[in-house]
């Protein structure tokens, strides 16, 4: 693993998850490797949003306005197609963010799910299959709503 910053939040990002290890706060899993950061997940997401001329709070507020999803709101990080959804309240230190890549979800335990990606990556996330699928559907609604507004390039 290599240390990184918000530039790792891009179209190749699969999952952003918390870690509690010395000064490291976030583990970023991408299609091409794993990285760590001393920034929190919300700091990284905010910096990634600001790269695309907005803020995390601004994007969440707009998402809520467009979709009426007021809890565990999916996030449009950038209009080039970077979307993500939280596994629980983003204020919870255990929250993980799952990005819009194709995956299969499989029950691990009652409260955790294994995400299986086409490239062979498997990630255990701290949410039930029901929660993952509900959140994925919310993100898909947001993606279609955003496309229908003609904003994706």
RAKALIN-V916833 format. One record per residue. BURIAL is b if it has 24 or more other C-alpha atoms within 12 Angstrom, else e. D_FIRST is the distance of its C-alpha to the first C-alpha in whole Angstrom. Layout:
burial	d_first
BURIAL	D_FIRST
BURIAL	D_FIRST
//
This chain:
burial	d_first
e	0
e	4
e	7
e	9
b	13
b	15
b	15
b	13
b	15
b	17
b	19
b	16
b	15
b	15
b	15
b	14
b	14
b	15
e	13
e	15
e	13
e	15
e	15
e	12
b	13
b	12
b	9
b	9
b	10
b	11
b	13
e	11
e	8
b	5
b	5
b	7
b	10
b	13
b	15
b	17
b	17
b	20
b	20
b	17
b	20
b	22
b	21
b	20
b	24
e	25
e	24
b	26
e	29
e	29
b	28
b	26
e	29
e	31
b	30
b	30
e	34
b	34
b	33
b	35
e	38
b	37
b	37
e	38
e	35
e	35
e	32
b	29
b	29
b	27
b	26
b	27
b	24
b	25
b	28
e	27
b	26
b	23
b	24
b	22
b	24
b	23
b	23
b	26
e	27
b	24
e	26
e	25
e	21
b	21
b	21
b	18
b	19
b	19
b	20
b	22
b	21
e	24
b	23
e	25
b	25
b	26
e	27
e	25
e	27
e	30
e	27
e	24
b	23
b	21
b	20
e	20
b	20
e	21
e	18
e	18
e	15
e	17
b	16
b	18
b	19
b	21
b	24
b	27
b	28
e	31
b	29
b	26
b	29
e	31
b	28
b	28
e	31
b	31
b	29
b	31
b	34
b	32
b	31
e	35
e	36
b	34
e	35
e	39
e	39
e	38
e	35
e	32
e	33
//
